[in-house]
Amino acid sequence: GLFAGAATAMVIARPACTDVLLAESALELATGPSPGGPQVDFPTCAPSSRQELGREVEATVARALGMAQVPTAAMSQATEVAQEPHLLHLYVVQSDTDWCRSPCDGPTWELAAPKPEVGSPYELLEAAIWRQDRRVALYRFDSAWLGTAKRSFQDLCHGAGWACPRYRQWREARRILEVGPWPAELDNDPPGLSKFLRAAFEQVFVQAHAQSSGAKHVAVTYSGHGSHADGALFEGSVMKEDAVGLLNHVADMSADSWGRLSLLNFGGNCAEGRWNMLAEMHPFADWMLASDLNVGGFELTKAEKGHESMQRLQRLGDLAVLKRSSEATGSVDEMVKSIVQARQEIWASVFNESIKRQGLEQSIAAFRPASEFPPFAEAFRMAYAALHSPEARASFLKHAEANRCDVLESARWLDAELQRQGVSSAVVVRFEALRPLYASTRVVVEWKSKTNGLGFNFLGFKDVPCDFPSALGPDVVPPPGGWPLKASQWQPPAPEGS
């Protein structure tokens, strides 16, 4: 029978699972707990022989994304002739005891990314920072592996639950690199842990390069929360200096093969769309996805969690869109555009009512950091330096702070002010070249703020004053009284025009 070989005493009577419950549980297990939220756990129901944790949906996305479905025959041909991957995608997660308790013997983050078929032009490697076990591990899973993982209740644990030692063995058999464990004292030594993780991820990239040095494009996605948007990686676990050192190592290692990374995807992390993040990361990637706002926080009603909504969330998620676009061997420009369009579609459909009820301001911006950040930053600094009076510099500061350090609003003010002075200025044009793609929930709900995808870093706690010294450099003339450098020195600006 289905549970052949299982100890009868291990099989517990459970209520039957619904497809909606399994889909919802799969999303929660795949994405982990929200900050301050409850611990993630497995559903307590029993699935039928045909049910699984979620379902990978490969239906047509023409209506949602404005792109043609790849014909099956063409996909098969692309798979057969692919000698090197069109896209190598490194997906990075960080798991702790709130996500799964050690030994983590059930499917969690492994469910998030749809896996490629063997021989696909899309290659996926997944790196996990296991805080529970103090180790870093790199895995290569495929679609057949994922099918069994989603059916761990039936196929691996024989009805005893979704988690069991056989599942861990099933996962770790696909591990291609392990670094650690790190010393326990590093748990309370962030700089020391940062250096350990930098060295570990240098090995991860060496292994990825050895596996796929001929990849045409390389993308890195981090799934987790944001940090200080200062160049640090993985929620600040790899500090700025170590992150820059790591990416310099990757650039040197792959100079004759990959070149720059094609995409750094921080689009699922809160508030990483900040000036200092681009300033540190710009040499390393052609594209970067990020938001200057919090990401997520949607509160759905039971009716809004229907099967169709769960399918749409899976189909339109960044990871699924990136996989489909790569299998269609599209350009990186097309991949990035598809991700932004899909995010807009999710806001307009699955999360539409939640956004309206909660007044949620959400955004995603696509930047061209390598080619466009240096000329934009120089144009911005030159425009500020051209302000002719202390009063103008004071007005600049007031306007920027009234708009919560938004870069585009500041650029618009500079262009307008310099034109009043009779000086030609095109800072906004340079901004639009840097940030050619942008989507937000403004089409769903009226916003209170004027943010536009990129902000100056905050010196206060998630608020003004703005970090202009880092952005503009030490040589520019500050406004009267100098730049406010901490929250205690900041005074709310008077209303515009006062």
Summary of the structure (lengths in Angstrom):
residues: 498
radius of gyration: 24.1
end to end distance: 79.5
largest distance: 85.5
contacts: 1634
relative contact order: 0.10
helix: 43%
strand: 13%
